[in-house]
């Protein structure tokens, strides 16, 4: 009896030991597999974060970063595919930045596109890559608008995707999140699983939101780098434009018998909308022009360059300033936008006959300094600005004004960047200050007039930034 009992106990002990050993073996294998899975996941996360780190340098292209975010998130979360939508700079819509291969659609697909997709494999892909999403439209638009991430495992919250439910193209579960950094809402990241894939879990959703936070930070920095590089390129282009404009403007005044001339242009920005020029009319005459294009910066500088070209083509051989400006107006009028115009003053110096002929097309009144009486008179012959009338009114109003200059008399042409310059209190330099500068320096010659006005102007404005282009031309009868 006892041997049987002892044998049974021995067998039970051995069986228990074998069972325990087998359970431990299974647990060890499970732990090893879990460790391998964790190591794989850690490697995927590390590679993903390492790739995002390139966004903090200037080496990664935007398209590569978009692909990295989508494909990296899909690998980490074992998703079928994903898409990244970014807010357009203009238009206010979400545009697809990257859609991975095999990704289920995250937008409603029209029936005719589905019909085309049945026969043409690229029809659906083309539609998804071209389709933009207004804020609030569909699941992606709603997530961007509400700024709240969404996990859907039954798609009841996305009825627009119902027509693909149960098909090989449809999704069974999706995760969608806005890409937020500070107050910036840059776009939407979406991952999807279709038929045959395991639905996303709440723990997947936690990881997904963490990925989105890191991705948003990387995208924001990439945008900052891109904008900085774009600014560098624009600054470089503007420097080139400024150099070209310097070539278009006179580098020095011509030497003319009987007259002393001095001119200066100081742009408020890289390029100027002001213009001045010295033009040889013929062997006996010199044209002196000053102009101010409405507005500032590049658009004004382009109009200025066009004006220069037209004026020079019409001035050659024509002793009448009014006739020249009438022809300039007729030629420029069709090409000037409705909200732009050009004020001009054009003077023809006849150094054989010792006469001065002036035409003013809506420009600030030139100043006439009479040395004998030391008085300064604004010259206001009628005229309207260039570019707002086809010629019927302009030609009738604009006319020549003949001026007699005695020895040491002066004529000052200027733009409103001088008189309207502001100091720290918002006060203007003004017309009276400019007159006093002319009166105090006229006896010393044309260059002295320009220098005195600029010195007084700089002392007046102090450290205030220049708010408009400044152009001055002084003409003294010798």
Secondary structure, DSSP 4 states (H G I P E B T S, - for coil): -HHHHHHHHHHHHHHHHHHHHHHHHHHHHHHHHHHHHHHHHHHHHHHHHHHHHGGGSS-S-HHHHHHHHHHHHHHHTT-SEEEEEEE-SSSSEEEEEEE-TTPPPSS---HHHHHHHHH-TTHHHHHHHH--EETTSHHHHHHHHHT--EEESS-TT-GGGGGGTTSSSSEEEEEEEEEEETTEEEEEEEEEEETTSPPP-HHHHHHHHHHHHHHHHHHHHHHHHHHHHHHHHHHHHHHHHHHHHHHHS-SSPPPBTTEEEEEEEE-SSSS-SEEEEEEEEETTEEEEEEEEESS-HHHHHHHHHHHHHHHHHHHTT---HHHHHHHHHHHHHTTS-TT--EEEEEEEEETTTTEEEEEEEBPPPEEEEETTTTEEEEE------BTSS-STTHHHH---EEE---TT-EEEEE-HHHHT-B-TTS-B-HHHHHHHHHHHHGGG-HHHHHHHHHHHHHHHHTTPPP-S-EEEEEEEE-
